């Protein structure tokens, strides 16, 4: 990072990059976003963090939406010699 960040923000950033779980990483990135100063020199960093937060939120939402395979109980498998 080129920006001059406070020590607290740097430590939160390091924790966020080490986090493996998306929920934990999302929480740490939100903390980081609120802790670093917003000015012209940090505009790119701000956009980058917003993108990462959005990506993690979508990933968590997609994980919640995924379900098992849907099986149609009315579907009859065709078997035997004569099929109509």
GROMACS elastic network, one bead per residue, 0.5 to 0.9 nm:
[ bonds ]
;  ai    aj funct       b0    kb
    1     4     6  0.80272   500
    1     5     6  0.86751   500
    1    45     6  0.81188   500
    2     5     6  0.88493   500
    2    41     6  0.85217   500
    2    42     6  0.86565   500
    3    41     6  0.64187   500
    3    42     6  0.62386   500
    3    45     6  0.82529   500
    4    41     6  0.86934   500
    4    42     6  0.87368   500
    5     8     6  0.81720   500
    5     9     6  0.62579   500
    5    10     6  0.64263   500
    5    36     6  0.64218   500
    5    37     6  0.74971   500
    6     9     6  0.54062   500
    6    10     6  0.64017   500
    6    11     6  0.88621   500
    6    35     6  0.84650   500
    6    36     6  0.70724   500
    6    37     6  0.84536   500
    7    10     6  0.50520   500
    7    11     6  0.62279   500
    7    12     6  0.86947   500
    8    11     6  0.52631   500
    8    12     6  0.63336   500
    8    13     6  0.86578   500
    8    32     6  0.86645   500
    8    35     6  0.75722   500
    8    36     6  0.85417   500
    9    12     6  0.51322   500
    9    13     6  0.60950   500
    9    14     6  0.86463   500
    9    31     6  0.84420   500
    9    32     6  0.57578   500
    9    33     6  0.84422   500
    9    34     6  0.89128   500
    9    35     6  0.57194   500
    9    36     6  0.57609   500
   10    13     6  0.50109   500
   10    14     6  0.62121   500
   10    15     6  0.86974   500
   10    32     6  0.82251   500
   10    36     6  0.87183   500
   11    14     6  0.51186   500
   11    15     6  0.63023   500
   11    16     6  0.86320   500
   11    32     6  0.89001   500
   12    15     6  0.51046   500
   12    16     6  0.61129   500
   12    17     6  0.86849   500
   12    28     6  0.65067   500
   12    29     6  0.77791   500
   12    31     6  0.72881   500
   12    32     6  0.57582   500
   12    35     6  0.86598   500
   13    16     6  0.50334   500
   13    17     6  0.62273   500
   13    18     6  0.86708   500
   13    28     6  0.75217   500
   13    29     6  0.71965   500
   13    31     6  0.89449   500
   13    32     6  0.61787   500
   14    17     6  0.52502   500
   14    18     6  0.63205   500
   14    19     6  0.87541   500
   15    18     6  0.51440   500
   15    19     6  0.61681   500
   15    25     6  0.82184   500
   15    28     6  0.72069   500
   16    19     6  0.52096   500
   16    20     6  0.85522   500
   16    24     6  0.78025   500
   16    25     6  0.52089   500
   16    26     6  0.79212   500
   16    27     6  0.83338   500
   16    28     6  0.52334   500
   16    29     6  0.60644   500
   16    32     6  0.82122   500
   17    20     6  0.81260   500
   17    25     6  0.74511   500
   17    28     6  0.89274   500
   17    29     6  0.88410   500
   18    25     6  0.82824   500
   19    22     6  0.77171   500
   19    24     6  0.64797   500
   19    25     6  0.53885   500
   19    28     6  0.84509   500
   20    23     6  0.88104   500
   20    24     6  0.74970   500
   20    25     6  0.68924   500
   21    24     6  0.53782   500
   21    25     6  0.61355   500
   21    26     6  0.85809   500
   22    25     6  0.50199   500
   22    26     6  0.59421   500
   22    27     6  0.85802   500
   22    56     6  0.61836   500
   22    57     6  0.82965   500
   22    59     6  0.77850   500
   22    60     6  0.68598   500
   23    26     6  0.51349   500
   23    27     6  0.63123   500
   23    28     6  0.87487   500
   23    56     6  0.77879   500
   23    57     6  0.83413   500
   23    60     6  0.72256   500
   24    27     6  0.52105   500
   24    28     6  0.62913   500
   24    29     6  0.86442   500
   25    28     6  0.51366   500
   25    29     6  0.60590   500
   25    30     6  0.85694   500
   25    53     6  0.87260   500
   25    56     6  0.80361   500
   26    29     6  0.51463   500
   26    30     6  0.62009   500
   26    31     6  0.86606   500
   26    52     6  0.82414   500
   26    53     6  0.60270   500
   26    54     6  0.89704   500
   26    56     6  0.62694   500
   26    57     6  0.73616   500
   27    30     6  0.52252   500
   27    31     6  0.63416   500
   27    32     6  0.86939   500
   27    53     6  0.89038   500
   28    31     6  0.50018   500
   28    32     6  0.60887   500
   28    33     6  0.85451   500
   29    33     6  0.60057   500
   29    34     6  0.85807   500
   29    49     6  0.69970   500
   29    50     6  0.87842   500
   29    52     6  0.80354   500
   29    53     6  0.67488   500
   30    33     6  0.50408   500
   30    34     6  0.63131   500
   30    35     6  0.86504   500
   30    49     6  0.83842   500
   30    50     6  0.88019   500
   30    53     6  0.72946   500
   31    34     6  0.52512   500
   31    35     6  0.61830   500
   31    36     6  0.89793   500
   32    35     6  0.50418   500
   32    36     6  0.63524   500
   32    49     6  0.85648   500
   33    36     6  0.59820   500
   33    37     6  0.86500   500
   33    46     6  0.71946   500
   33    49     6  0.68450   500
   33    50     6  0.80867   500
   34    37     6  0.81127   500
   36    42     6  0.85218   500
   36    46     6  0.89564   500
   37    42     6  0.74435   500
   38    41     6  0.79269   500
   38    42     6  0.59161   500
   38    43     6  0.70890   500
   38    46     6  0.75485   500
   39    42     6  0.55435   500
   39    43     6  0.65196   500
   40    43     6  0.54680   500
   40    44     6  0.86115   500
   41    44     6  0.76001   500
   41    45     6  0.84134   500
   42    45     6  0.51648   500
   42    46     6  0.60441   500
   42    47     6  0.87259   500
   43    46     6  0.50390   500
   43    47     6  0.63266   500
   43    48     6  0.86466   500
   44    47     6  0.51540   500
   44    48     6  0.61220   500
   44    49     6  0.86190   500
   45    48     6  0.50065   500
   45    49     6  0.61256   500
   45    50     6  0.85505   500
   46    49     6  0.52547   500
   46    50     6  0.62013   500
   46    51     6  0.86935   500
   47    50     6  0.50893   500
   47    51     6  0.62125   500
   47    52     6  0.86921   500
   48    51     6  0.51841   500
   48    52     6  0.63106   500
   48    53     6  0.86948   500
   49    52     6  0.50633   500
   49    53     6  0.61081   500
   49    54     6  0.85766   500
   50    53     6  0.51016   500
   50    54     6  0.61616   500
   50    55     6  0.85742   500
   51    54     6  0.51456   500
   51    55     6  0.60792   500
   51    56     6  0.85790   500
   52    55     6  0.50700   500
   52    56     6  0.61215   500
   52    57     6  0.85569   500
   53    56     6  0.52008   500
   53    57     6  0.61415   500
   53    58     6  0.86569   500
   54    57     6  0.51032   500
   54    58     6  0.62204   500
   54    59     6  0.85765   500
   55    58     6  0.52073   500
   55    59     6  0.61412   500
   55    60     6  0.86802   500
   56    60     6  0.61086   500
   56    61     6  0.84835   500
   57    60     6  0.51919   500
   57    61     6  0.61222   500
   57    62     6  0.85881   500
   58    61     6  0.50054   500
   58    62     6  0.60286   500
   58    63     6  0.84860   500
   59    62     6  0.51419   500
   59    63     6  0.61432   500
   59    64     6  0.87072   500
   60    63     6  0.50825   500
   60    64     6  0.63544   500
   60    65     6  0.87752   500
   61    64     6  0.51543   500
   61    65     6  0.62919   500
   61    66     6  0.88661   500
   62    65     6  0.50118   500
   62    66     6  0.62451   500
   63    66     6  0.55050   500
   63    67     6  0.87693   500
   64    67     6  0.80792   500
   67    70     6  0.82528   500
   71    74     6  0.89308   500
   71    75     6  0.85478   500
   72    75     6  0.56622   500
   73    76     6  0.79251   500
   78    83     6  0.69451   500
   79    82     6  0.80476   500
   79    83     6  0.73285   500
   80    83     6  0.69746   500
